[in-house]
Amino acid sequence: MNIAVEKVTSSKINEVDFDNLAFGSVFSDHMLECTYKNGAWETPKIVPYQPITLDPSSKIFHYGQSIFEGMKAYKDKDGGVWLFRPLENQKRLNISAKRMAIPELPEEYFMEGLTSLLQVDKNWIPENDGSSLYIRPFMFASGNGFHASPADEYKFIIATAPSGAYFSGKVRVLIEEKYSRSANGGVGFAKAGGNYAGQFYPTQLAKAKGYQQVIWTDDNTHEYIEEAGAMNIFVRINDTLITGPTSDRILDGITRKSILDIAADEGIKAEVRKISVAEVVAAAKSGELKEMFGAGTAAVVSPISGFGHQGTDYDLPELENSYAMQLKKRITDIQYNRAEDKFGWRYRVI
Ligand SMILES: *Cc1c(COP(=O)(O)O)cnc(C)c1O
């Protein structure tokens, strides 16, 4: 594929303080852009990072056809550049696209487009320990008209942002029993922008009560815990790690499935089954609840220090050797090319 590259006249890279990077707020020099028009995706091109001009009637504004992915590029100590299971993101983007009636993108447009962009902006991939280049592929309806129907034009864009080590500290969470993130037959399994919009208000309410995040429960009975904010959730009861099964409502996270494979490899007993709120509360009361953590690309694991449920707060113990940190180390050692990759998850870009 012949991807045209229009380079910036002068790079912004010298203005960036790579030792103090907030998450996702400084953007690299270039972006990949690809347009769907007249029934087909055009060849992607690389252009300077820039604003997008859209007609006020663009369907993205009114009907929310918008999906995204989140991934990272990692630089090893020899300057090698790696992705982690990128084809999983590519496949999931198309799963999300299909559900939102957005045309699917050919695999090579995603993979060749992404690797070309990383080659052009390779100097933006941070080298500091724990830093990475956060990659945000997204797709939205750019076609016009107030008619409530799928658009006839779309954009696929990949923008990237150098990011420092992501550690927010342990979080206190609230088990949510009124609002739902997703429902059977809905779009919870898709990385659709609207799923996030719908989470913000209940999360604001939880924050006002002193929690940092919401634990979503199933929409029907609110008896089963399903996700931690925008991350998959893991619970450790005694020595068993448990996570819920993917479904219409639970997103098929790449970190989640990598954790399950690594747990099996490390001899950690893991179960994929429904986790009831009652079981978690009982285990917290008896002291058998050892850990809870979210799992997702940005933080890999996000440990939970305690949770609120129906007006009562429960604290989790401080563990010396948590599964969360053991699993995070195994995954990040693979991502940064510091350890053997027996699963074949690393993907070399440079
Ligand atoms: C992206 C996301 C995850 C985590 O997926 P990863 O592939 O591990 O980054 C989990 N839950 C939701 C709702 C998400 O949007």
PDBQT file of the ligand as one rigid body, heavy atoms in Angstrom, charges set to zero:
ROOT
HETATM    1  C1  LIG A 401     -11.308  -0.633  26.667  1.00  0.00    +0.000 C 
HETATM    2  C2  LIG A 401     -12.141  -1.203  27.760  1.00  0.00    +0.000 A 
HETATM    3  C3  LIG A 401     -11.665  -2.228  28.591  1.00  0.00    +0.000 A 
HETATM    4  C4  LIG A 401     -10.244  -2.731  28.557  1.00  0.00    +0.000 C 
HETATM    5  O1  LIG A 401      -9.857  -3.269  27.335  1.00  0.00    +0.000 OA
HETATM    6  P1  LIG A 401      -8.305  -3.459  27.014  1.00  0.00    +0.000 P 
HETATM    7  O2  LIG A 401      -8.324  -4.120  25.674  1.00  0.00    +0.000 OA
HETATM    8  O3  LIG A 401      -7.739  -4.337  28.061  1.00  0.00    +0.000 OA
HETATM    9  O4  LIG A 401      -7.694  -2.108  27.020  1.00  0.00    +0.000 OA
HETATM   10  C5  LIG A 401     -12.535  -2.760  29.533  1.00  0.00    +0.000 A 
HETATM   11  N1  LIG A 401     -13.786  -2.315  29.658  1.00  0.00    +0.000 NA
HETATM   12  C6  LIG A 401     -14.278  -1.325  28.885  1.00  0.00    +0.000 A 
HETATM   13  C7  LIG A 401     -15.686  -0.859  29.089  1.00  0.00    +0.000 C 
HETATM   14  C8  LIG A 401     -13.479  -0.726  27.912  1.00  0.00    +0.000 A 
HETATM   15  O5  LIG A 401     -13.956   0.249  27.159  1.00  0.00    +0.000 OA
ENDROOT
TORSDOF 0
